[in-house]
Amino acid sequence: MADAPAPLTITAPTEETVTNPVTDEGDHDRFAHYVRKADAARAAVEGVPVRALCGKVWVPNRDPSKYPVCPECNKIRDRLMNRNNN
Ligand SMILES: [Zn+2]
């Protein structure tokens, strides 16, 4: 159950939908990605990978404040927020 990949179907952002970016640990492409708050919390506790809004899956373990926000995540989040407001 730990590694079942969930499809990216964030339909109605609630307070559960994040806003804390977490970072990519790759050698390149270092961005802070947006993930769902529940996923981020679980990752912190269990060390399991998270799935970003852009679809990237990785285990976050860096301080996101040092990195620029992933443009793709930013775009998706904007879209979700706008839909939520309408
Ligand atoms: Zn991203």
PDB file of the backbone (N, CA, C, O) and the ligand in Angstrom, with CONECT records:
HET     ZN  A 101       1
ATOM      1  N   MET A   1       0.832  -1.206   0.000  1.00  0.00           N
ATOM      2  CA  MET A   1       0.000   0.000   0.000  1.00  0.00           C
ATOM      3  C   MET A   1       0.868   1.258   0.000  1.00  0.00           C
ATOM      4  O   MET A   1       0.437   2.334  -0.414  1.00  0.00           O
ATOM      5  N   ALA A   2       2.092   1.092   0.472  1.00  0.00           N
ATOM      6  CA  ALA A   2       2.967   2.251   0.600  1.00  0.00           C
ATOM      7  C   ALA A   2       3.294   2.892  -0.732  1.00  0.00           C
ATOM      8  O   ALA A   2       3.415   4.114  -0.826  1.00  0.00           O
ATOM      9  N   ASP A   3       3.440   2.065  -1.771  1.00  0.00           N
ATOM     10  CA  ASP A   3       3.900   2.655  -3.020  1.00  0.00           C
ATOM     11  C   ASP A   3       2.886   2.627  -4.136  1.00  0.00           C
ATOM     12  O   ASP A   3       3.251   2.717  -5.308  1.00  0.00           O
ATOM     13  N   ALA A   4       1.608   2.503  -3.790  1.00  0.00           N
ATOM     14  CA  ALA A   4       0.598   2.549  -4.831  1.00  0.00           C
ATOM     15  C   ALA A   4       0.525   3.950  -5.415  1.00  0.00           C
ATOM     16  O   ALA A   4       0.189   4.900  -4.708  1.00  0.00           O
ATOM     17  N   PRO A   5       0.832   4.085  -6.681  1.00  0.00           N
ATOM     18  CA  PRO A   5       0.810   5.422  -7.272  1.00  0.00           C
ATOM     19  C   PRO A   5      -0.605   5.893  -7.503  1.00  0.00           C
ATOM     20  O   PRO A   5      -1.389   5.228  -8.180  1.00  0.00           O
ATOM     21  N   ALA A   6      -0.924   7.018  -6.952  1.00  0.00           N
ATOM     22  CA  ALA A   6      -2.256   7.566  -7.151  1.00  0.00           C
ATOM     23  C   ALA A   6      -2.262   8.411  -8.412  1.00  0.00           C
ATOM     24  O   ALA A   6      -1.321   9.167  -8.652  1.00  0.00           O
ATOM     25  N   PRO A   7      -3.284   8.299  -9.206  1.00  0.00           N
ATOM     26  CA  PRO A   7      -3.379   9.163 -10.386  1.00  0.00           C
ATOM     27  C   PRO A   7      -3.551  10.606  -9.957  1.00  0.00           C
ATOM     28  O   PRO A   7      -4.047  10.903  -8.870  1.00  0.00           O
ATOM     29  N   LEU A   8      -3.131  11.486 -10.836  1.00  0.00           N
ATOM     30  CA  LEU A   8      -3.212  12.896 -10.488  1.00  0.00           C
ATOM     31  C   LEU A   8      -4.619  13.394 -10.750  1.00  0.00           C
ATOM     32  O   LEU A   8      -4.940  13.857 -11.844  1.00  0.00           O
ATOM     33  N   THR A   9      -5.440  13.292  -9.738  1.00  0.00           N
ATOM     34  CA  THR A   9      -6.817  13.721  -9.888  1.00  0.00           C
ATOM     35  C   THR A   9      -7.191  14.615  -8.737  1.00  0.00           C
ATOM     36  O   THR A   9      -7.989  14.255  -7.871  1.00  0.00           O
ATOM     37  N   ILE A  10      -6.607  15.771  -8.748  1.00  0.00           N
ATOM     38  CA  ILE A  10      -6.955  16.734  -7.716  1.00  0.00           C
ATOM     39  C   ILE A  10      -8.062  17.601  -8.286  1.00  0.00           C
ATOM     40  O   ILE A  10      -7.808  18.510  -9.076  1.00  0.00           O
ATOM     41  N   THR A  11      -9.257  17.322  -7.892  1.00  0.00           N
ATOM     42  CA  THR A  11     -10.380  17.987  -8.520  1.00  0.00           C
ATOM     43  C   THR A  11     -10.857  19.210  -7.766  1.00  0.00           C
ATOM     44  O   THR A  11     -11.164  20.240  -8.366  1.00  0.00           O
ATOM     45  N   ALA A  12     -10.916  19.096  -6.478  1.00  0.00           N
ATOM     46  CA  ALA A  12     -11.421  20.210  -5.695  1.00  0.00           C
ATOM     47  C   ALA A  12     -10.488  20.507  -4.544  1.00  0.00           C
ATOM     48  O   ALA A  12     -10.560  19.878  -3.489  1.00  0.00           O
ATOM     49  N   PRO A  13      -9.623  21.457  -4.755  1.00  0.00           N
ATOM     50  CA  PRO A  13      -8.685  21.766  -3.689  1.00  0.00           C
ATOM     51  C   PRO A  13      -9.400  22.257  -2.442  1.00  0.00           C
ATOM     52  O   PRO A  13     -10.299  23.095  -2.512  1.00  0.00           O
ATOM     53  N   THR A  14      -8.999  21.739  -1.339  1.00  0.00           N
ATOM     54  CA  THR A  14      -9.575  22.168  -0.073  1.00  0.00           C
ATOM     55  C   THR A  14      -8.418  22.636   0.767  1.00  0.00           C
ATOM     56  O   THR A  14      -7.330  22.872   0.242  1.00  0.00           O
ATOM     57  N   GLU A  15      -8.614  22.769   2.006  1.00  0.00           N
ATOM     58  CA  GLU A  15      -7.489  23.142   2.851  1.00  0.00           C
ATOM     59  C   GLU A  15      -6.457  22.025   2.905  1.00  0.00           C
ATOM     60  O   GLU A  15      -5.333  22.228   3.364  1.00  0.00           O
ATOM     61  N   GLU A  16      -6.843  20.848   2.435  1.00  0.00           N
ATOM     62  CA  GLU A  16      -5.912  19.727   2.372  1.00  0.00           C
ATOM     63  C   GLU A  16      -4.923  19.859   1.221  1.00  0.00           C
ATOM     64  O   GLU A  16      -3.885  19.197   1.203  1.00  0.00           O
ATOM     65  N   THR A  17      -5.244  20.694   0.289  1.00  0.00           N
ATOM     66  CA  THR A  17      -4.366  20.828  -0.870  1.00  0.00           C
ATOM     67  C   THR A  17      -3.323  21.870  -0.584  1.00  0.00           C
ATOM     68  O   THR A  17      -3.628  23.015  -0.247  1.00  0.00           O
ATOM     69  N   VAL A  18      -2.193  21.488  -0.712  1.00  0.00           N
ATOM     70  CA  VAL A  18      -1.119  22.238  -0.195  1.00  0.00           C
ATOM     71  C   VAL A  18      -0.761  23.528  -0.706  1.00  0.00           C
ATOM     72  O   VAL A  18      -1.222  24.056  -1.718  1.00  0.00           O
ATOM     73  N   THR A  19       0.080  23.980   0.060  1.00  0.00           N
ATOM     74  CA  THR A  19       0.818  25.107  -0.390  1.00  0.00           C
ATOM     75  C   THR A  19       2.218  25.082   0.117  1.00  0.00           C
ATOM     76  O   THR A  19       2.929  26.072  -0.052  1.00  0.00           O
ATOM     77  N   ASN A  20       2.651  24.060   0.705  1.00  0.00           N
ATOM     78  CA  ASN A  20       4.051  24.082   1.029  1.00  0.00           C
ATOM     79  C   ASN A  20       4.775  23.317   0.005  1.00  0.00           C
ATOM     80  O   ASN A  20       4.581  22.113  -0.157  1.00  0.00           O
ATOM     81  N   PRO A  21       5.605  24.003  -0.684  1.00  0.00           N
ATOM     82  CA  PRO A  21       6.405  23.285  -1.679  1.00  0.00           C
ATOM     83  C   PRO A  21       7.435  22.392  -1.001  1.00  0.00           C
ATOM     84  O   PRO A  21       7.950  22.729   0.065  1.00  0.00           O
ATOM     85  N   VAL A  22       7.722  21.298  -1.595  1.00  0.00           N
ATOM     86  CA  VAL A  22       8.804  20.440  -1.119  1.00  0.00           C
ATOM     87  C   VAL A  22       9.766  20.243  -2.277  1.00  0.00           C
ATOM     88  O   VAL A  22       9.395  20.420  -3.438  1.00  0.00           O
ATOM     89  N   THR A  23      10.989  19.880  -1.965  1.00  0.00           N
ATOM     90  CA  THR A  23      11.972  19.921  -3.047  1.00  0.00           C
ATOM     91  C   THR A  23      12.319  18.624  -3.699  1.00  0.00           C
ATOM     92  O   THR A  23      12.162  17.528  -3.161  1.00  0.00           O
ATOM     93  N   ASP A  24      12.787  18.819  -4.862  1.00  0.00           N
ATOM     94  CA  ASP A  24      13.300  17.757  -5.684  1.00  0.00           C
ATOM     95  C   ASP A  24      14.766  17.528  -5.335  1.00  0.00           C
ATOM     96  O   ASP A  24      15.553  18.473  -5.277  1.00  0.00           O
ATOM     97  N   GLU A  25      15.120  16.301  -5.111  1.00  0.00           N
ATOM     98  CA  GLU A  25      16.489  15.983  -4.734  1.00  0.00           C
ATOM     99  C   GLU A  25      17.398  15.672  -5.906  1.00  0.00           C
ATOM    100  O   GLU A  25      18.542  15.267  -5.704  1.00  0.00           O
ATOM    101  N   GLY A  26      16.923  15.848  -7.111  1.00  0.00           N
ATOM    102  CA  GLY A  26      17.730  15.466  -8.281  1.00  0.00           C
ATOM    103  C   GLY A  26      18.981  16.308  -8.433  1.00  0.00           C
ATOM    104  O   GLY A  26      19.122  17.344  -7.784  1.00  0.00           O
ATOM    105  N   ASP A  27      19.879  15.870  -9.282  1.00  0.00           N
ATOM    106  CA  ASP A  27      21.106  16.609  -9.512  1.00  0.00           C
ATOM    107  C   ASP A  27      20.857  17.880 -10.286  1.00  0.00           C
ATOM    108  O   ASP A  27      21.547  18.884 -10.110  1.00  0.00           O
ATOM    109  N   HIS A  28      19.878  17.820 -11.128  1.00  0.00           N
ATOM    110  CA  HIS A  28      19.494  19.011 -11.861  1.00  0.00           C
ATOM    111  C   HIS A  28      18.021  19.184 -11.593  1.00  0.00           C
ATOM    112  O   HIS A  28      17.435  18.421 -10.824  1.00  0.00           O
ATOM    113  N   ASP A  29      17.412  20.175 -12.214  1.00  0.00           N
ATOM    114  CA  ASP A  29      15.975  20.304 -12.048  1.00  0.00           C
ATOM    115  C   ASP A  29      15.603  20.459 -10.572  1.00  0.00           C
ATOM    116  O   ASP A  29      14.658  19.833 -10.090  1.00  0.00           O
ATOM    117  N   ARG A  30      16.338  21.276  -9.883  1.00  0.00           N
ATOM    118  CA  ARG A  30      16.013  21.455  -8.468  1.00  0.00           C
ATOM    119  C   ARG A  30      14.965  22.524  -8.265  1.00  0.00           C
ATOM    120  O   ARG A  30      15.236  23.723  -8.331  1.00  0.00           O
ATOM    121  N   PHE A  31      13.783  22.058  -8.019  1.00  0.00           N
ATOM    122  CA  PHE A  31      12.664  22.953  -7.815  1.00  0.00           C
ATOM    123  C   PHE A  31      11.916  22.557  -6.565  1.00  0.00           C
ATOM    124  O   PHE A  31      12.004  21.420  -6.102  1.00  0.00           O
ATOM    125  N   ALA A  32      11.185  23.500  -6.031  1.00  0.00           N
ATOM    126  CA  ALA A  32      10.241  23.189  -4.978  1.00  0.00           C
ATOM    127  C   ALA A  32       8.913  22.882  -5.669  1.00  0.00           C
ATOM    128  O   ALA A  32       8.369  23.714  -6.394  1.00  0.00           O
ATOM    129  N   HIS A  33       8.411  21.698  -5.436  1.00  0.00           N
ATOM    130  CA  HIS A  33       7.153  21.287  -6.071  1.00  0.00           C
ATOM    131  C   HIS A  33       6.023  21.347  -5.066  1.00  0.00           C
ATOM    132  O   HIS A  33       6.222  21.163  -3.865  1.00  0.00           O
ATOM    133  N   TYR A  34       4.847  21.604  -5.574  1.00  0.00           N
ATOM    134  CA  TYR A  34       3.681  21.564  -4.703  1.00  0.00           C
ATOM    135  C   TYR A  34       3.156  20.140  -4.592  1.00  0.00           C
ATOM    136  O   TYR A  34       3.010  19.425  -5.584  1.00  0.00           O
ATOM    137  N   VAL A  35       2.881  19.759  -3.366  1.00  0.00           N
ATOM    138  CA  VAL A  35       2.287  18.447  -3.139  1.00  0.00           C
ATOM    139  C   VAL A  35       1.088  18.615  -2.218  1.00  0.00           C
ATOM    140  O   VAL A  35       0.906  19.662  -1.596  1.00  0.00           O
ATOM    141  N   ARG A  36       0.280  17.580  -2.143  1.00  0.00           N
ATOM    142  CA  ARG A  36      -0.869  17.665  -1.246  1.00  0.00           C
ATOM    143  C   ARG A  36      -0.373  17.551   0.184  1.00  0.00           C
ATOM    144  O   ARG A  36       0.568  16.818   0.488  1.00  0.00           O
ATOM    145  N   LYS A  37      -1.032  18.293   1.041  1.00  0.00           N
ATOM    146  CA  LYS A  37      -0.598  18.371   2.426  1.00  0.00           C
ATOM    147  C   LYS A  37      -0.563  16.988   3.086  1.00  0.00           C
ATOM    148  O   LYS A  37       0.357  16.675   3.841  1.00  0.00           O
ATOM    149  N   ALA A  38      -1.552  16.187   2.799  1.00  0.00           N
ATOM    150  CA  ALA A  38      -1.609  14.846   3.382  1.00  0.00           C
ATOM    151  C   ALA A  38      -0.416  14.008   2.925  1.00  0.00           C
ATOM    152  O   ALA A  38       0.156  13.249   3.707  1.00  0.00           O
ATOM    153  N   ASP A  39      -0.052  14.152   1.663  1.00  0.00           N
ATOM    154  CA  ASP A  39       1.083  13.410   1.129  1.00  0.00           C
ATOM    155  C   ASP A  39       2.380  13.871   1.772  1.00  0.00           C
ATOM    156  O   ASP A  39       3.240  13.064   2.125  1.00  0.00           O
ATOM    157  N   ALA A  40       2.503  15.182   1.918  1.00  0.00           N
ATOM    158  CA  ALA A  40       3.711  15.732   2.519  1.00  0.00           C
ATOM    159  C   ALA A  40       3.851  15.262   3.960  1.00  0.00           C
ATOM    160  O   ALA A  40       4.947  14.927   4.410  1.00  0.00           O
ATOM    161  N   ALA A  41       2.743  15.239   4.673  1.00  0.00           N
ATOM    162  CA  ALA A  41       2.766  14.808   6.067  1.00  0.00           C
ATOM    163  C   ALA A  41       3.143  13.339   6.163  1.00  0.00           C
ATOM    164  O   ALA A  41       3.915  12.937   7.033  1.00  0.00           O
ATOM    165  N   ARG A  42       2.598  12.560   5.275  1.00  0.00           N
ATOM    166  CA  ARG A  42       2.890  11.130   5.307  1.00  0.00           C
ATOM    167  C   ARG A  42       4.356  10.878   4.943  1.00  0.00           C
ATOM    168  O   ARG A  42       5.023  10.031   5.536  1.00  0.00           O
ATOM    169  N   ALA A  43       4.829  11.620   3.975  1.00  0.00           N
ATOM    170  CA  ALA A  43       6.224  11.470   3.566  1.00  0.00           C
ATOM    171  C   ALA A  43       7.167  11.795   4.717  1.00  0.00           C
ATOM    172  O   ALA A  43       8.183  11.130   4.920  1.00  0.00           O
ATOM    173  N   ALA A  44       6.806  12.827   5.460  1.00  0.00           N
ATOM    174  CA  ALA A  44       7.650  13.243   6.583  1.00  0.00           C
ATOM    175  C   ALA A  44       7.696  12.169   7.658  1.00  0.00           C
ATOM    176  O   ALA A  44       8.731  11.940   8.285  1.00  0.00           O
ATOM    177  N   VAL A  45       6.568  11.522   7.859  1.00  0.00           N
ATOM    178  CA  VAL A  45       6.478  10.509   8.903  1.00  0.00           C
ATOM    179  C   VAL A  45       7.024   9.164   8.450  1.00  0.00           C
ATOM    180  O   VAL A  45       7.784   8.514   9.168  1.00  0.00           O
ATOM    181  N   GLU A  46       6.628   8.758   7.254  1.00  0.00           N
ATOM    182  CA  GLU A  46       6.945   7.409   6.803  1.00  0.00           C
ATOM    183  C   GLU A  46       8.102   7.328   5.818  1.00  0.00           C
ATOM    184  O   GLU A  46       8.601   6.240   5.526  1.00  0.00           O
ATOM    185  N   GLY A  47       8.519   8.455   5.316  1.00  0.00           N
ATOM    186  CA  GLY A  47       9.593   8.449   4.332  1.00  0.00           C
ATOM    187  C   GLY A  47       9.183   7.900   2.981  1.00  0.00           C
ATOM    188  O   GLY A  47      10.021   7.431   2.211  1.00  0.00           O
ATOM    189  N   VAL A  48       7.898   7.958   2.696  1.00  0.00           N
ATOM    190  CA  VAL A  48       7.408   7.464   1.408  1.00  0.00           C
ATOM    191  C   VAL A  48       7.439   8.588   0.376  1.00  0.00           C
ATOM    192  O   VAL A  48       7.405   9.763   0.740  1.00  0.00           O
ATOM    193  N   PRO A  49       7.504   8.238  -0.902  1.00  0.00           N
ATOM    194  CA  PRO A  49       7.520   9.273  -1.933  1.00  0.00           C
ATOM    195  C   PRO A  49       6.217  10.048  -2.008  1.00  0.00           C
ATOM    196  O   PRO A  49       5.150   9.540  -1.667  1.00  0.00           O
ATOM    197  N   VAL A  50       6.324  11.265  -2.454  1.00  0.00           N
ATOM    198  CA  VAL A  50       5.139  12.079  -2.677  1.00  0.00           C
ATOM    199  C   VAL A  50       4.976  12.318  -4.173  1.00  0.00           C
ATOM    200  O   VAL A  50       5.920  12.154  -4.946  1.00  0.00           O
ATOM    201  N   ARG A  51       3.778  12.703  -4.565  1.00  0.00           N
ATOM    202  CA  ARG A  51       3.534  13.044  -5.958  1.00  0.00           C
ATOM    203  C   ARG A  51       3.189  14.525  -6.027  1.00  0.00           C
ATOM    204  O   ARG A  51       2.234  14.986  -5.403  1.00  0.00           O
ATOM    205  N   ALA A  52       3.972  15.248  -6.785  1.00  0.00           N
ATOM    206  CA  ALA A  52       3.724  16.672  -6.950  1.00  0.00           C
ATOM    207  C   ALA A  52       2.545  16.903  -7.876  1.00  0.00           C
ATOM    208  O   ALA A  52       2.099  15.995  -8.577  1.00  0.00           O
ATOM    209  N   LEU A  53       2.049  18.130  -7.867  1.00  0.00           N
ATOM    210  CA  LEU A  53       0.944  18.478  -8.766  1.00  0.00           C
ATOM    211  C   LEU A  53       1.327  18.235 -10.222  1.00  0.00           C
ATOM    212  O   LEU A  53       0.481  17.870 -11.038  1.00  0.00           O
ATOM    213  N   CYS A  54       2.596  18.439 -10.543  1.00  0.00           N
ATOM    214  CA  CYS A  54       3.049  18.248 -11.923  1.00  0.00           C
ATOM    215  C   CYS A  54       3.242  16.779 -12.272  1.00  0.00           C
ATOM    216  O   CYS A  54       3.515  16.442 -13.425  1.00  0.00           O
ATOM    217  N   GLY A  55       3.102  15.910 -11.286  1.00  0.00           N
ATOM    218  CA  GLY A  55       3.209  14.491 -11.563  1.00  0.00           C
ATOM    219  C   GLY A  55       4.532  13.883 -11.127  1.00  0.00           C
ATOM    220  O   GLY A  55       4.703  12.665 -11.173  1.00  0.00           O
ATOM    221  N   LYS A  56       5.454  14.713 -10.709  1.00  0.00           N
ATOM    222  CA  LYS A  56       6.739  14.188 -10.264  1.00  0.00           C
ATOM    223  C   LYS A  56       6.589  13.446  -8.948  1.00  0.00           C
ATOM    224  O   LYS A  56       5.904  13.906  -8.035  1.00  0.00           O
ATOM    225  N   VAL A  57       7.240  12.288  -8.863  1.00  0.00           N
ATOM    226  CA  VAL A  57       7.200  11.487  -7.643  1.00  0.00           C
ATOM    227  C   VAL A  57       8.611  11.347  -7.097  1.00  0.00           C
ATOM    228  O   VAL A  57       9.524  10.929  -7.808  1.00  0.00           O
ATOM    229  N   TRP A  58       8.778  11.692  -5.855  1.00  0.00           N
ATOM    230  CA  TRP A  58      10.104  11.565  -5.221  1.00  0.00           C
ATOM    231  C   TRP A  58       9.954  11.644  -3.724  1.00  0.00           C
ATOM    232  O   TRP A  58       8.885  11.965  -3.203  1.00  0.00           O
ATOM    233  N   VAL A  59      11.046  11.344  -3.035  1.00  0.00           N
ATOM    234  CA  VAL A  59      11.033  11.446  -1.580  1.00  0.00           C
ATOM    235  C   VAL A  59      11.631  12.784  -1.179  1.00  0.00           C
ATOM    236  O   VAL A  59      12.824  13.015  -1.378  1.00  0.00           O
ATOM    237  N   PRO A  60      10.827  13.652  -0.624  1.00  0.00           N
ATOM    238  CA  PRO A  60      11.315  14.983  -0.263  1.00  0.00           C
ATOM    239  C   PRO A  60      12.135  14.941   1.019  1.00  0.00           C
ATOM    240  O   PRO A  60      11.755  14.295   1.996  1.00  0.00           O
ATOM    241  N   ASN A  61      13.241  15.624   1.000  1.00  0.00           N
ATOM    242  CA  ASN A  61      14.020  15.705   2.232  1.00  0.00           C
ATOM    243  C   ASN A  61      14.899  16.947   2.283  1.00  0.00           C
ATOM    244  O   ASN A  61      15.913  16.978   2.980  1.00  0.00           O
ATOM    245  N   ARG A  62      14.505  17.948   1.549  1.00  0.00           N
ATOM    246  CA  ARG A  62      15.277  19.182   1.581  1.00  0.00           C
ATOM    247  C   ARG A  62      14.385  20.341   1.994  1.00  0.00           C
ATOM    248  O   ARG A  62      13.157  20.266   1.958  1.00  0.00           O
ATOM    249  N   ASP A  63      15.047  21.399   2.381  1.00  0.00           N
ATOM    250  CA  ASP A  63      14.317  22.607   2.710  1.00  0.00           C
ATOM    251  C   ASP A  63      13.885  23.313   1.427  1.00  0.00           C
ATOM    252  O   ASP A  63      14.728  23.773   0.656  1.00  0.00           O
ATOM    253  N   PRO A  64      12.587  23.398   1.199  1.00  0.00           N
ATOM    254  CA  PRO A  64      12.098  23.950  -0.060  1.00  0.00           C
ATOM    255  C   PRO A  64      12.354  25.436  -0.226  1.00  0.00           C
ATOM    256  O   PRO A  64      12.334  25.945  -1.347  1.00  0.00           O
ATOM    257  N   SER A  65      12.590  26.125   0.849  1.00  0.00           N
ATOM    258  CA  SER A  65      12.702  27.574   0.736  1.00  0.00           C
ATOM    259  C   SER A  65      13.918  28.017  -0.066  1.00  0.00           C
ATOM    260  O   SER A  65      14.011  29.172  -0.482  1.00  0.00           O
ATOM    261  N   LYS A  66      14.850  27.092  -0.282  1.00  0.00           N
ATOM    262  CA  LYS A  66      16.055  27.443  -1.019  1.00  0.00           C
ATOM    263  C   LYS A  66      15.902  27.337  -2.525  1.00  0.00           C
ATOM    264  O   LYS A  66      16.789  27.741  -3.277  1.00  0.00           O
ATOM    265  N   TYR A  67      14.785  26.798  -2.959  1.00  0.00           N
ATOM    266  CA  TYR A  67      14.628  26.516  -4.379  1.00  0.00           C
ATOM    267  C   TYR A  67      13.484  27.296  -5.004  1.00  0.00           C
ATOM    268  O   TYR A  67      12.522  27.658  -4.327  1.00  0.00           O
ATOM    269  N   PRO A  68      13.594  27.546  -6.279  1.00  0.00           N
ATOM    270  CA  PRO A  68      12.480  28.178  -6.984  1.00  0.00           C
ATOM    271  C   PRO A  68      11.336  27.183  -7.127  1.00  0.00           C
ATOM    272  O   PRO A  68      11.556  25.973  -7.188  1.00  0.00           O
ATOM    273  N   VAL A  69      10.126  27.696  -7.178  1.00  0.00           N
ATOM    274  CA  VAL A  69       8.964  26.829  -7.323  1.00  0.00           C
ATOM    275  C   VAL A  69       8.893  26.293  -8.747  1.00  0.00           C
ATOM    276  O   VAL A  69       9.097  27.025  -9.715  1.00  0.00           O
ATOM    277  N   CYS A  70       8.604  25.019  -8.852  1.00  0.00           N
ATOM    278  CA  CYS A  70       8.452  24.363 -10.145  1.00  0.00           C
ATOM    279  C   CYS A  70       7.386  25.100 -10.962  1.00  0.00           C
ATOM    280  O   CYS A  70       6.250  25.240 -10.508  1.00  0.00           O
ATOM    281  N   PRO A  71       7.736  25.565 -12.143  1.00  0.00           N
ATOM    282  CA  PRO A  71       6.778  26.345 -12.936  1.00  0.00           C
ATOM    283  C   PRO A  71       5.522  25.547 -13.280  1.00  0.00           C
ATOM    284  O   PRO A  71       4.420  26.092 -13.341  1.00  0.00           O
ATOM    285  N   GLU A  72       5.707  24.280 -13.497  1.00  0.00           N
ATOM    286  CA  GLU A  72       4.571  23.432 -13.849  1.00  0.00           C
ATOM    287  C   GLU A  72       3.609  23.308 -12.663  1.00  0.00           C
ATOM    288  O   GLU A  72       2.393  23.406 -12.821  1.00  0.00           O
ATOM    289  N   CYS A  73       4.168  23.095 -11.500  1.00  0.00           N
ATOM    290  CA  CYS A  73       3.344  23.014 -10.293  1.00  0.00           C
ATOM    291  C   CYS A  73       2.618  24.337 -10.045  1.00  0.00           C
ATOM    292  O   CYS A  73       1.448  24.366  -9.663  1.00  0.00           O
ATOM    293  N   ASN A  74       3.332  25.405 -10.269  1.00  0.00           N
ATOM    294  CA  ASN A  74       2.772  26.723 -10.050  1.00  0.00           C
ATOM    295  C   ASN A  74       1.554  26.957 -10.946  1.00  0.00           C
ATOM    296  O   ASN A  74       0.526  27.482 -10.517  1.00  0.00           O
ATOM    297  N   LYS A  75       1.710  26.554 -12.185  1.00  0.00           N
ATOM    298  CA  LYS A  75       0.650  26.728 -13.169  1.00  0.00           C
ATOM    299  C   LYS A  75      -0.576  25.895 -12.784  1.00  0.00           C
ATOM    300  O   LYS A  75      -1.713  26.362 -12.840  1.00  0.00           O
ATOM    301  N   ILE A  76      -0.310  24.668 -12.399  1.00  0.00           N
ATOM    302  CA  ILE A  76      -1.416  23.776 -12.029  1.00  0.00           C
ATOM    303  C   ILE A  76      -2.119  24.285 -10.780  1.00  0.00           C
ATOM    304  O   ILE A  76      -3.346  24.252 -10.678  1.00  0.00           O
ATOM    305  N   ARG A  77      -1.321  24.753  -9.840  1.00  0.00           N
ATOM    306  CA  ARG A  77      -1.912  25.252  -8.603  1.00  0.00           C
ATOM    307  C   ARG A  77      -2.789  26.476  -8.862  1.00  0.00           C
ATOM    308  O   ARG A  77      -3.874  26.621  -8.300  1.00  0.00           O
ATOM    309  N   ASP A  78      -2.284  27.348  -9.730  1.00  0.00           N
ATOM    310  CA  ASP A  78      -3.077  28.519 -10.102  1.00  0.00           C
ATOM    311  C   ASP A  78      -4.416  28.122 -10.683  1.00  0.00           C
ATOM    312  O   ASP A  78      -5.456  28.698 -10.363  1.00  0.00           O
ATOM    313  N   ARG A  79      -4.361  27.124 -11.545  1.00  0.00           N
ATOM    314  CA  ARG A  79      -5.574  26.664 -12.197  1.00  0.00           C
ATOM    315  C   ARG A  79      -6.539  26.089 -11.158  1.00  0.00           C
ATOM    316  O   ARG A  79      -7.743  26.340 -11.206  1.00  0.00           O
ATOM    317  N   LEU A  80      -5.998  25.323 -10.232  1.00  0.00           N
ATOM    318  CA  LEU A  80      -6.844  24.732  -9.192  1.00  0.00           C
ATOM    319  C   LEU A  80      -7.461  25.797  -8.297  1.00  0.00           C
ATOM    320  O   LEU A  80      -8.631  25.725  -7.920  1.00  0.00           O
ATOM    321  N   MET A  81      -6.647  26.778  -7.973  1.00  0.00           N
ATOM    322  CA  MET A  81      -7.134  27.859  -7.110  1.00  0.00           C
ATOM    323  C   MET A  81      -8.232  28.641  -7.797  1.00  0.00           C
ATOM    324  O   MET A  81      -9.245  28.978  -7.184  1.00  0.00           O
ATOM    325  N   ASN A  82      -8.029  28.930  -9.074  1.00  0.00           N
ATOM    326  CA  ASN A  82      -9.032  29.679  -9.818  1.00  0.00           C
ATOM    327  C   ASN A  82     -10.349  28.924  -9.897  1.00  0.00           C
ATOM    328  O   ASN A  82     -11.431  29.493  -9.757  1.00  0.00           O
ATOM    329  N   ARG A  83     -10.220  27.636 -10.123  1.00  0.00           N
ATOM    330  CA  ARG A  83     -11.434  26.836 -10.226  1.00  0.00           C
ATOM    331  C   ARG A  83     -12.151  26.798  -8.885  1.00  0.00           C
ATOM    332  O   ARG A  83     -13.380  26.786  -8.817  1.00  0.00           O
ATOM    333  N   ASN A  84     -11.369  26.778  -7.840  1.00  0.00           N
ATOM    334  CA  ASN A  84     -11.945  26.730  -6.515  1.00  0.00           C
ATOM    335  C   ASN A  84     -12.698  28.021  -6.176  1.00  0.00           C
ATOM    336  O   ASN A  84     -13.683  28.013  -5.437  1.00  0.00           O
ATOM    337  N   ASN A  85     -12.213  29.109  -6.729  1.00  0.00           N
ATOM    338  CA  ASN A  85     -12.838  30.390  -6.440  1.00  0.00           C
ATOM    339  C   ASN A  85     -14.110  30.640  -7.213  1.00  0.00           C
ATOM    340  O   ASN A  85     -14.945  31.454  -6.818  1.00  0.00           O
ATOM    341  N   ASN A  86     -14.252  29.931  -8.320  1.00  0.00           N
ATOM    342  CA  ASN A  86     -15.423  30.197  -9.161  1.00  0.00           C
ATOM    343  C   ASN A  86     -16.663  29.445  -8.715  1.00  0.00           C
ATOM    344  O   ASN A  86     -17.720  29.576  -9.333  1.00  0.00           O
TER     345      ASN A  86
HETATM  346 ZN    ZN A 101       6.473  20.281 -10.029  1.00  0.00          ZN2+
END
